[in-house]
Amino acid sequence: MTSKNTNRYIGRFAPSPTGPLHFGSLVCALGSYLDAISHGGHWLVRMEDLDPPREEPGAADRILKSLEAHSLHWHGPLEWQSRRHSLYEQTLEALAERGLLYPCQCSRAQIRKQGGHANDSCRDTPREALQADLPSALRLHCAGGEETFDDIWQGSRHQQIREDTILKRRDGLYAYQLAVVVDDIDQGITHVVRGADLLETTGAQQRLFRLLGAQPPVFGHLPLVMGAAGQKLSKQNHAPAIDDQRPAENLCAALRFLGFHTPTELEEESPPAILHWAVARWQRQQVDRRDRQLQ
C-alpha cells in the first residue's frame, strides 16, 4: 500500500460520533481547516464510526450540521470508516503474509497487572496453545526502536515504540490505529492537524505508515481546551455541545483560543466572512501551544 501522488496539501478532520461537537472539537476542526485552506489545500471530513457500542444515535448528523452551521465546508465526498472494512481487512492480510501480525489473547486486566503488554512472551505463544474459546486481538510486530518527527507546534519529537500495536481488537472491531493510517494513505492525506491528546500515538502510527510503504504525513498537534477541573474538554467528560445558533461567537472564541486577536466587530460578521478574515491572517507561529481553559 503506497501513498497517492499529490503535490497539494490535503488535510482532514476526523471526528468520532460518540457525541455532538463541543468547543474543543471546534478548535481542532477550525485549526485544521485554516491550515489547509491558507496553504491552498483541500480539507476533508471523515467520520470515524468504528466503535458502534460507544456511538451516540444521531451524533454523526449533529456533528455534520454543526460544521455546516459554522461554514466549515469540506471538499470531496464525506467518508465513513464503517464502509471501509474491506480495505482494512486487505491491509491485515497483506501484513499477515509478511509475518508482521500475531494473535494476542491478553486481557486488559493482565496487561494492567504486568504494567504493559509483554510483547516477547505473547509473541512466542504457539498457536496451538491459544485457547479456542477465547477471542484474539491482532498485534503488529513494531515494538523497539524510536520514531522521530517534526511536529508543526510541538517541535522535534522522539518516541520509543514500547508495545506492539493492536490492529484488530478482541471483540472483532478494527482498531483506530489501523483505520486511521490506512484511511490517511488511501485519501492521500499530507498533513494531520489534530489535538495534542493524540501526540503520543504518532510514533506508532508513523511506524505503520512506513511498514505499509507510505510516506507519513506532516503532523501538527494543537493545544487542548481544558475544563474547570483541569481535564481535557471531551465527550467522555460530558462537554456541552456547541450552540449552532451562535456560530459567529463560537468561531471568534475558537480563533482567540488559537492565538488570534479578533476585533470586537468581527462577531457581527457572517461565518464565511469570519473564516475569510482568519485564512488571510493564519500564521502557524501565532498559535498558543499551551493546554488551557477558555478565558
C-alpha positions, 0 to 999 in steps of 0.5 A: 500500500503506497501513498497517492501522488499529490503535490497539494496539501490535503488535510482532514478532520476526523471526528468520532460520533460518540457525541455532538461537537463541543468547543474543543472539537471546534478548535481542532476542526477550525485549526485544521481547516485554516491550515489547509485552506491558507496553504491552498489545500483541500480539507476533508471530513471523515467520520470515524464510526468504528466503535458502534457500542460507544456511538451516540444515535444521531451524533454523526448528523449533529456533528455534520450540521454543526460544521455546516452551521459554522461554514466549515465546508469540506471538499470531496465526498464525506467518508465513513470508516464503517464502509471501509472494512474491506480495505482494512481487512486487505491491509491485515492480510497483506501484513499477515503474509509478511509475518508482521501480525500475531494473535494476542489473547491478553486481557486488559486486566493482565496487561494492567497487572504486568504494567504493559503488554509483554510483547516477547512472551505473547509473541512466542505463544504457539498457536496451538496453545491459544485457547479456542474459546477465547477471542484474539486481538491482532498485534503488529510486530513494531515494538523497539526502536524510536520514531522521530518527527517534526511536529508543526507546534510541538517541535522535534519529537522522539518516541520509543515504540514500547508495545506492539500495536493492536490492529484488530481488537478482541471483540472483532472491531478494527482498531483506530490505529489501523483505520486511521493510517490506512484511511490517511494513505488511501485519501492521500492525506499530507498533513494531520492537524489534530489535538495534542491528546493524540501526540503520543500515538504518532510514533506508532502510527508513523511506524505503520505508515512506513511498514505499509510503504507510505510516506507519513504525513506532516503532523501538527498537534494543537493545544487542548481546551481544558475544563474547570477541573483541569481535564481535557474538554471531551465527550467522555467528560460530558462537554456541552455541545456547541450552540449552532445558533451562535456560530459567529461567537463560537468561531471568534472564541475558537480563533482567540483560543488559537492565538488570534486577536479578533476585533470586537466587530468581527462577531457581527460578521457572517461565518464565511466572512469570519473564516475569510478574515482568519485564512488571510491572517493564519500564521502557524507561529501565532498559535498558543501551544499551551493546554488551557481553559477558555478565558 
